[in-house]
Amino acid sequence: DMDDGGGTGGTGIFGKSCSLFRLHGSIPHKERHVILSQFSEISTSNPQPSILIATDVAARGLNLPSVDWIVQYDPPCET
């Protein structure tokens, strides 16, 4: 981590232990399941800042009870 001069000491807005996960249609189904399991495990068993970036592949059917924030950048045009 590098100090950007913002006075955070290079830890970033989520600290040094933030985990980043990604989900999209190009990831095979089995691997997506593993990624969701890892994300869920971190958010329940060892609470630490974690970010899940997903395309519309995650638009429905996800049960993530420990999630504090959901940001939908480009909402779907169809229902």
C-alpha positions in Angstrom: 0.0 0.0 0.0 1.2 3.5 -0.8 0.4 6.7 0.9 -1.7 8.9 -1.5 -1.2 12.0 0.7 -4.7 11.7 2.1 -3.6 11.1 5.6 -4.6 7.5 5.8 -1.1 6.1 6.0 -1.6 4.0 2.9 -4.3 1.7 4.4 -7.1 2.7 2.0 -10.7 3.3 3.0 -11.2 -0.3 4.0 -7.9 -1.0 5.7 -5.2 -3.4 4.7 -7.3 -6.5 5.1 -10.1 -5.8 2.5 -10.9 -8.8 0.3 -12.1 -8.3 -3.3 -14.3 -10.9 -5.1 -15.7 -10.9 -8.6 -18.6 -12.6 -10.3 -19.4 -12.5 -14.0 -20.8 -14.7 -16.7 -17.4 -15.7 -18.1 -16.5 -17.5 -14.8 -17.6 -21.1 -14.9 -20.6 -22.0 -12.7 -18.6 -24.2 -10.3 -16.0 -21.4 -9.8 -18.8 -18.8 -9.2 -20.2 -21.1 -6.5 -16.8 -21.3 -4.8 -16.4 -17.5 -5.0 -19.8 -17.0 -3.4 -18.9 -19.5 -0.7 -15.6 -17.8 0.1 -17.3 -14.4 0.2 -20.0 -15.6 2.5 -17.5 -17.4 4.8 -15.4 -14.3 5.2 -18.5 -12.1 6.0 -19.9 -14.5 8.6 -17.0 -16.4 10.3 -14.3 -13.7 10.2 -16.0 -10.3 9.7 -13.6 -8.1 7.8 -14.2 -5.6 5.0 -15.0 -7.5 1.8 -16.2 -6.3 -1.6 -18.1 -8.4 -4.2 -18.2 -6.9 -7.7 -20.8 -8.7 -9.8 -22.5 -8.4 -13.2 -26.2 -9.3 -13.7 -25.2 -12.9 -13.2 -25.8 -12.1 -9.5 -29.1 -10.3 -10.1 -31.3 -12.8 -8.3 -31.3 -15.6 -5.9 -28.3 -14.7 -3.7 -28.8 -15.1 0.0 -26.1 -12.9 1.7 -27.4 -12.0 5.1 -24.2 -10.4 6.4 -24.0 -7.8 3.6 -24.2 -4.2 4.9 -24.3 -2.4 1.5 -25.5 -3.1 -2.0 -24.7 -0.6 -4.8 -26.4 -1.2 -8.1 -24.5 0.9 -10.6 -26.4 0.1 -13.8 -29.9 -1.2 -12.9 -31.5 -3.6 -15.4 -33.9 -2.0 -18.0 -36.1 -5.1 -18.1 -38.0 -6.7 -15.2 
